[in-house]
Amino acid sequence: MNLTRAFWLLAGVFALSHGAGALTLNPRGTGQVLLFPYFTSNKEQQTLINIVNTTPEGKALKVRFREGYNGRDILDLNVFLAPYDVWTPVVFALADAGLSGSGAAIVVGDNSCTDPSFAALSTKLPDGRPYQAFRNTNYTGANADTGPVDDARTREGSFEVIEMGEITGNTLQMITHVNGVPFDCSKVQTETATIPASDIAQPAGGLAGSAAIVNAAQGTFFAANAYAIDGFRNEAKITLPNDPSPSLADASAGTNQVVTAYVTIGGQGLTLNYPAVQAIDAVSAVLMMDRMSTDWDLSGAAGASTDLVLTFPTKRYYTDPALLNGMPAIQPFPNRFGAPTASRSDLTFGYATYDRDGKLLSQLIGVDPPPPAANPGPIGYATQVATFLSGPNDPPGQSLVLGSHLAAYFPITPVIGGGPTPDFAGVADFDFTQPIGEGHALRATNEGYAMQGLPVIGFEAVNYINANVTPGVLANYSGAYPIRGAALCVSTNGSNANTACPSNFF
């Protein structure tokens, strides 16, 4: 690395340090960090992405795509957005574009400034557009992690966007579009070391994003917004492409070396303070769910099928052996990746399904209404797609709606109170605190509070097939809906252990 450039980057970071704020999940959809639950290029689908700067200031962003098994980095680049600029990459399978290889890649349909430059790439689509293939280097060779080592591992996963800082002054002019093109993106790419510190300000949020999984031939379109975290950093940290920082573990700490998270539970506010060495716990805290609920629809008359995307954006920091330095997995996840099962980091959970009349369809009997039973869970990946099956049918090999190979199969069999209702649709209830004793809780805060459950994001994808539109023609109707759930915080202190945490802000 150029030492002058490295020194300037560090100097800029320390020069812009300020007092710490607090992390919070912004219900209005904008923030400093965007977490996208899923991308895929399976089943002849493409993922269309929009990353939006909703502010009148320039933004320097770190964008990382992660494969779905262990959440390892498959592409890391910097994106510089002008005011109100939008970056629109598309994820596609190389084979679908008539190119060699079993993996996925991205192509960009706009001129926003990126480092590295897409225009400089030698890899081109047949129509001449440059593309960047996802890389396998972080899970092959010396970096192997017991998971698959082929390029197909890059075809589905999740991705994240972290604001590194705001761009101002003359540098802002370099990334601002003139006649649809940044005035001088090359200056930002090649002369970062000479950018004055006065042209970089602390992150201020205002990023928004969405992604849509599209199959043009079938006419399906599953769109979901990114989860937005505010208050992540209050100091600029602009690094080179492929630098592992800033990461989700780099939330700002205050002068007392704590990282604070604000969490709302039942209309009451909690302030959770974590030591700086547990900064990742503050990020996990705002994503925690102890119970999660989602709809499912398997109505035969409507040709309905349902997939559920469950992504654990921070899981690798608790389970990846490369980050654990020989230590066991860290709460709230019980197993390291690859141990005891190769290619996985399994966890268990409680689970029950109900039809739309509230009739229990699982096999737990004796309590009314019954809590979800603690069953061995098929959830073992950083990004998991659960597909619901009507009855004990044989697993199809990939999820029914999204074609995921990171699939878990959830059969729904009517065993209580007779057969299914005619529409055969209902609700699935997950209890992520089960089984008791497995440690599905974050490490305690400085105050002795512990968030229960798991840090999870995702959405439900439902597809309907209508055979009655035109004789001989099938029409697909698709929809995506965010998961929903509840959060739980309990005290770990003495006689107050296992009691609800007291509200301490708002």
C-alpha positions in Angstrom: 0.0 0.0 0.0 1.1 3.5 -0.7 2.4 4.7 2.7 1.4 8.3 2.1 -2.1 7.2 1.2 -2.3 4.9 4.3 -1.1 7.7 6.6 -3.6 10.2 5.2 -6.4 7.7 5.7 -5.5 7.2 9.3 -5.0 10.9 9.9 -8.4 11.6 8.4 -10.0 9.1 10.7 -8.6 10.6 13.9 -9.0 14.1 12.8 -12.7 13.6 12.4 -13.4 11.8 15.7 -16.2 13.1 17.9 -18.4 11.9 20.7 -20.3 8.8 20.2 -24.0 8.5 19.4 -26.1 5.3 19.6 -27.2 2.7 17.1 -30.8 2.3 16.3 -32.9 0.5 13.6 -34.6 3.3 11.7 -38.2 2.5 11.0 -38.3 5.2 8.3 -35.8 3.2 6.2 -32.7 5.5 6.0 -29.4 5.3 7.8 -25.7 5.0 7.8 -25.8 1.2 7.3 -28.0 -0.8 4.9 -28.5 -4.5 5.4 -29.9 -6.4 2.4 -31.3 -9.8 3.3 -30.8 -11.6 0.0 -29.5 -11.6 -3.5 -29.7 -14.5 -5.9 -28.9 -15.5 -9.4 -30.4 -19.0 -9.2 -33.4 -20.2 -11.2 -32.5 -17.8 -14.1 -33.2 -14.8 -11.8 -31.4 -11.5 -11.5 -31.2 -9.2 -8.4 -31.8 -5.6 -9.2 -30.4 -3.2 -6.6 -30.9 0.4 -5.8 -28.7 2.2 -3.3 -29.9 5.8 -2.8 -28.3 8.9 -1.4 -31.3 10.9 -0.2 -29.2 13.8 1.0 -27.7 17.0 -0.6 -24.2 15.8 0.5 -21.8 13.4 -1.2 -21.2 9.9 0.3 -18.3 7.5 0.4 -19.7 3.9 0.8 -18.2 0.5 1.5 -20.3 -2.1 -0.3 -19.7 -5.8 0.5 -21.4 -8.9 -1.0 -21.3 -12.0 1.1 -21.9 -15.6 0.2 -24.7 -17.4 2.0 -23.0 -20.3 3.8 -20.6 -18.5 6.1 -21.1 -14.9 5.2 -17.6 -14.5 3.7 -16.7 -11.6 1.5 -17.0 -12.3 -2.2 -16.8 -8.7 -3.5 -15.7 -5.5 -1.7 -15.7 -2.1 -3.4 -16.1 1.6 -2.7 -19.0 3.7 -4.2 -19.0 7.5 -4.2 -22.5 8.9 -4.5 -23.2 12.5 -5.5 -26.1 14.3 -3.8 -29.4 12.4 -4.6 -27.4 9.9 -6.6 -28.5 6.3 -7.1 -26.2 3.3 -7.8 -27.9 0.4 -9.6 -25.9 -2.8 -9.9 -27.5 -6.1 -11.1 -26.4 -9.5 -9.9 -26.6 -12.2 -12.5 -25.4 -15.8 -13.2 -22.5 -15.9 -15.6 -24.0 -18.9 -17.4 -27.3 -17.0 -17.9 -25.3 -14.4 -19.9 -23.7 -17.1 -22.1 -20.4 -16.8 -20.2 -18.2 -19.5 -18.8 -18.3 -20.2 -15.1 -20.7 -21.4 -12.4 -20.7 -18.3 -10.3 -22.3 -14.9 -10.3 -21.3 -11.4 -11.1 -22.5 -7.8 -11.1 -23.0 -5.3 -13.9 -23.7 -1.7 -13.3 -26.3 0.3 -15.3 -25.3 3.8 -14.3 -22.3 6.1 -14.1 -21.9 6.6 -10.4 -18.2 6.8 -9.3 -16.8 3.5 -8.0 -13.4 2.2 -7.0 -12.3 0.1 -8.7 -13.7 1.5 -11.9 -16.1 -0.7 -13.9 -15.2 1.1 -17.1 -11.7 -0.2 -16.7 -12.6 -3.8 -16.5 -11.6 -6.1 -19.4 -14.5 -8.6 -18.7 -17.4 -7.6 -21.0 -20.9 -8.9 -21.6 -21.8 -9.7 -25.2 -23.3 -6.2 -25.5 -20.1 -4.6 -24.4 -21.0 -3.7 -20.8 -18.2 -4.5 -18.3 -18.9 -6.8 -15.4 -17.2 -8.0 -12.2 -17.4 -11.6 -11.3 -17.7 -12.5 -7.6 -14.5 -13.9 -6.1 -13.9 -17.2 -4.3 -10.6 -16.3 -2.7 -12.0 -16.0 0.8 -13.3 -19.5 1.0 -10.8 -21.5 -1.0 -7.1 -22.6 -0.5 -5.7 -21.4 2.7 -9.1 -19.7 3.5 -11.2 -22.9 3.1 -13.8 -23.2 5.8 -15.4 -26.7 5.2 -18.0 -25.2 2.9 -18.1 -25.7 -0.9 -15.2 -24.3 -2.8 -16.8 -24.0 -6.2 -17.8 -20.7 -7.7 -21.5 -21.7 -7.5 -21.2 -20.7 -3.8 -21.3 -17.0 -5.0 -24.7 -17.3 -6.6 -26.7 -16.3 -3.5 -26.2 -14.5 -0.2 -26.6 -11.1 1.3 -24.9 -7.7 1.2 -24.3 -4.6 3.2 -23.5 -1.0 2.7 -21.6 1.1 5.3 -21.2 4.9 5.0 -17.5 5.7 5.5 -18.0 9.5 5.5 -19.5 12.4 3.7 -17.7 14.0 0.7 -17.6 17.8 0.5 -15.6 20.6 -1.1 -13.7 20.2 -4.3 -13.8 16.4 -4.1 -17.6 16.6 -4.1 -17.3 18.4 -7.5 -15.2 15.4 -8.8 -18.0 12.9 -8.1 -21.0 15.2 -9.1 -22.5 14.3 -12.5 -22.1 16.6 -15.4 -24.2 15.5 -18.4 -24.8 12.2 -16.7 -21.2 11.4 -15.8 -19.1 12.2 -12.7 -16.9 15.2 -13.4 -13.6 13.4 -12.6 -14.1 10.1 -10.9 -10.5 9.0 -11.8 -9.2 11.7 -9.5 -11.1 10.1 -6.5 -9.9 6.6 -7.5 -6.2 7.4 -8.0 -5.5 10.4 -5.9 -7.2 9.6 -2.6 -4.1 10.4 -0.7 -4.2 14.1 -1.8 -7.8 14.7 -0.9 -7.8 17.3 1.9 -9.2 16.3 5.3 -11.5 19.3 4.9 -13.3 17.5 2.1 -14.3 14.6 4.4 -17.0 14.8 7.1 -18.3 12.3 9.6 -21.1 10.0 8.4 -24.6 11.5 8.7 -26.9 8.8 7.3 -29.7 9.3 4.8 -28.9 6.2 2.8 -31.8 4.1 1.5 -31.9 0.9 -0.5 -34.0 -1.8 -2.1 -33.5 -5.0 -4.0 -35.8 -6.9 -6.4 -35.4 -10.5 -7.5 -36.7 -10.8 -11.0 -37.3 -13.6 -13.5 -38.3 -11.9 -16.7 -39.4 -15.0 -18.5 -41.7 -16.1 -15.7 -42.8 -12.6 -14.8 -41.9 -12.8 -11.1 -40.7 -9.8 -9.1 -39.9 -10.0 -5.4 -38.9 -6.6 -4.0 -37.8 -5.8 -0.4 -36.3 -2.8 1.3 -33.0 -2.8 3.1 -32.8 -2.6 6.8 -31.4 0.8 7.9 -29.2 1.3 10.9 -28.6 4.9 12.1 -26.0 6.1 14.6 -23.4 3.5 13.5 -20.4 5.8 13.3 -19.6 9.4 14.1 -16.1 9.4 12.7 -15.0 9.0 9.1 -13.1 6.0 8.1 -12.4 5.8 4.4 -10.4 2.8 3.4 -9.2 1.2 0.2 -11.3 -1.4 -1.7 -10.9 -4.9 -0.2 -9.9 -3.5 3.2 -11.9 -5.4 5.9 -12.8 -2.2 7.6 -15.1 -0.5 8.3 -17.1 -3.6 9.0 -20.3 -4.2 11.1 -17.9 -4.7 14.1 -16.6 -1.1 13.8 -19.4 0.8 15.5 -18.1 4.0 17.2 -17.3 3.9 20.9 -17.6 6.9 23.1 -14.9 8.4 25.4 -15.9 5.8 28.0 -15.2 3.0 25.5 -18.8 1.8 25.3 -21.0 1.3 22.2 -24.6 2.2 22.8 -27.7 0.7 21.2 -31.2 2.0 21.4 -33.9 -0.7 21.3 -37.6 -0.2 21.5 -39.7 -3.0 23.1 -43.4 -2.7 23.4 -43.3 1.0 23.1 -40.7 1.3 25.8 -37.1 2.4 25.1 -33.9 0.7 26.3 -30.4 2.1 26.3 -27.9 -0.8 26.1 -24.2 -0.1 26.6 -21.6 -2.6 25.4 -17.9 -2.5 26.0 -16.0 -1.5 22.8 -14.6 -5.0 22.3 -18.3 -6.2 22.0 -19.3 -3.5 19.4 -20.8 -6.2 17.2 -23.3 -7.0 20.0 -24.6 -3.4 19.8 -25.4 -4.0 16.1 -26.9 -7.4 16.9 -29.0 -5.9 19.6 -31.0 -3.7 17.3 -31.8 -6.8 15.1 -32.7 -9.2 17.8 -36.0 -11.1 17.8 -37.0 -13.6 20.4 -40.2 -14.6 18.5 -40.8 -14.2 14.8 -44.0 -14.6 12.8 -44.6 -15.0 9.1 -47.5 -15.9 6.8 -47.5 -18.9 4.5 -49.8 -19.9 1.7 -49.9 -23.3 0.0 -53.4 -23.0 -1.5 -53.7 -25.5 -4.2 -56.4 -23.6 -6.1 -54.2 -20.6 -6.3 -51.0 -22.5 -7.2 -49.4 -20.9 -4.1 -46.0 -21.5 -2.7 -44.0 -19.7 0.0 -40.3 -19.2 0.8 -39.0 -17.5 3.9 -35.6 -15.7 3.7 -33.8 -15.6 7.1 -30.4 -13.8 7.2 -28.2 -13.3 10.2 -26.0 -10.3 9.2 -23.7 -10.5 12.2 -23.5 -14.3 12.6 -20.0 -14.7 11.1 -18.6 -12.6 14.0 -19.9 -15.3 16.4 -19.3 -18.5 14.4 -16.5 -18.1 11.8 -13.4 -19.9 13.0 -11.2 -17.4 11.2 -12.5 -14.7 13.5 -12.7 -16.7 16.7 -8.9 -17.4 17.1 -9.5 -21.0 18.3 -12.3 -20.0 20.7 -15.8 -21.7 20.7 -18.8 -20.0 19.2 -20.0 -16.9 20.9 -23.6 -16.3 22.2 -26.2 -16.1 20.8 -25.1 -18.8 18.3 -24.2 -22.3 19.7 -21.9 -23.7 17.0 -18.9 -22.7 15.0 -19.1 -22.9 11.3 -18.0 -26.4 10.2 -18.2 -27.9 13.7 -19.7 -30.4 14.4 -21.2 -30.3 10.8 -19.2 -29.4 7.7 -20.6 -26.4 5.7 -23.0 -25.4 8.5 -23.4 -23.7 11.9 -26.6 -25.2 13.1 -29.0 -23.9 15.7 -32.3 -25.1 17.1 -35.5 -23.2 17.7 -39.1 -23.5 18.6 -41.6 -23.8 15.7 -45.4 -24.1 15.3 -47.8 -23.5 12.4 -51.5 -22.5 12.5 -54.1 -22.1 9.8 -56.0 -18.9 9.3 -58.6 -19.9 11.9 -55.9 -20.3 14.5 -56.0 -24.1 14.4 -52.7 -25.7 15.3 -51.2 -27.7 12.5 -48.0 -28.9 14.3 -47.9 -32.0 16.5 -47.4 -30.4 19.9 -50.4 -31.4 22.1 -51.4 -30.6 25.6 -51.2 -26.8 26.0 -53.8 -24.5 24.5 -52.5 -22.4 22.8 -49.3 -24.4 22.7 -45.9 -22.8 22.7 -43.6 -23.7 19.8 -41.8 -27.0 20.5 -38.0 -27.0 20.5 -37.1 -29.0 17.4 -33.8 -29.7 15.8 -33.5 -26.8 13.4 -32.4 -27.0 9.8 -31.1 -23.5 10.0 -27.4 -23.6 9.5 -26.3 -20.8 7.2 -25.6 -17.1 7.4 -28.4 -16.8 4.8 -31.1 -19.4 4.9 -34.2 -19.9 2.7 -37.0 -21.9 4.3 -39.6 -23.3 1.9 -43.0 -24.5 3.2 -44.2 -27.9 1.9 -47.8 -29.2 2.0 -47.5 -32.4 4.0 -44.5 -34.7 4.3 -43.4 -34.5 0.7 -39.9 -35.3 -0.4 -37.7 -32.1 -0.4 -37.5 -30.8 -4.0 -33.7 -30.1 -3.8 -34.1 -26.3 -3.9 -36.6 -23.9 -2.5 -39.8 -23.7 -4.4 -40.1 -19.9 -5.0 -36.5 -18.6 -5.1 -34.7 -21.7 -6.2 -32.3 -21.5 -3.3 -29.7 -24.2 -2.6 -29.4 -23.0 1.0 -32.8 -24.4 1.6 -34.5 -25.8 4.7 -37.8 -27.6 4.3 -40.8 -27.0 6.6 -43.6 -29.6 6.0 -47.0 -28.5 7.2 -49.3 -31.4 8.0 -52.8 -31.1 9.3 -52.7 -33.4 12.4 -55.0 -31.7 14.9 -58.7 -31.2 14.5 -59.1 -32.8 11.1 -58.0 -31.7 7.6 -56.7 -28.4 6.5 -59.0 -25.4 5.8 -59.7 -25.2 2.0 -57.3 -22.4 1.4 -54.5 -24.1 3.4 -52.7 -21.0 4.5 -51.8 -19.5 7.8 -49.1 -18.4 10.1 -45.7 -19.9 11.2 -44.4 -19.0 14.7 -40.7 -19.2 15.5 -39.4 -19.0 19.1 -35.7 -18.2 18.9 -35.2 -18.5 22.7 -35.7 -22.3 22.5 -34.3 -24.6 23.6 -33.7 -23.3 27.1 -30.0 -23.6 28.0 -28.6 -23.3 24.4 -27.6 -19.7 24.9 -29.8 -17.8 22.5 -29.0 -14.5 24.1 -26.4 -11.8 23.5 -23.7 -11.3 26.0 -24.7 -9.0 28.8 -24.4 -5.2 28.7 -22.5 -3.2 31.2 -25.7 -2.8 33.1 -26.3 -6.6 33.2 -29.0 -6.7 30.5 -29.3 -9.4 27.9 -31.2 -9.4 24.6 -32.8 -12.7 24.0 -33.2 -14.7 20.7 -31.2 -14.1 17.5 -30.3 -11.2 15.2 -32.3 -11.8 12.1 -33.6 -10.0 9.1 -35.5 -11.3 6.1 -38.7 -11.4 4.1 -41.4 -13.8 2.9 -41.7 -14.5 -0.8 -45.0 -15.8 -2.1 -45.8 -16.8 -5.6 -49.2 -17.6 -7.2 -49.8 -19.3 -10.5 -53.0 -18.5 -12.3 -53.9 -21.0 -15.0 -57.2 -19.3 -16.0 -56.0 -16.1 -17.6 -55.6 -17.4 -21.1 -56.0 -21.0 -22.2 -52.6 -22.7 -22.2 -50.9 -19.7 -20.5 -49.7 -19.6 -16.9 -49.6 -16.2 -15.1 -47.4 -15.6 -12.1 -48.2 -13.2 -9.4 -45.5 -12.6 -6.8 -45.1 -10.6 -3.6 -42.5 -10.1 -0.8 -43.4 -9.1 2.7 -41.0 -8.3 5.6 -40.8 -10.7 8.6 -42.2 -9.4 11.9 -41.6 -10.3 15.5 -41.0 -9.3 19.0 -37.9 -8.5 21.1 -37.1 -9.4 24.7 -34.6 -8.1 27.1 -34.0 -9.6 30.6 -31.8 -8.7 33.5 -28.9 -11.1 34.4 -28.3 -9.5 37.9 -28.8 -11.4 41.1 -32.4 -11.4 42.5 -33.6 -9.6 39.4 -32.3 -12.2 37.0 -34.8 -13.1 34.2 -37.0 -10.1 34.8 -37.7 -7.6 32.1 -35.2 -4.9 31.6 -36.4 -1.5 32.8 -37.1 1.2 30.3 -34.3 3.8 30.6 -34.8 6.3 27.7 -37.6 8.2 26.0 
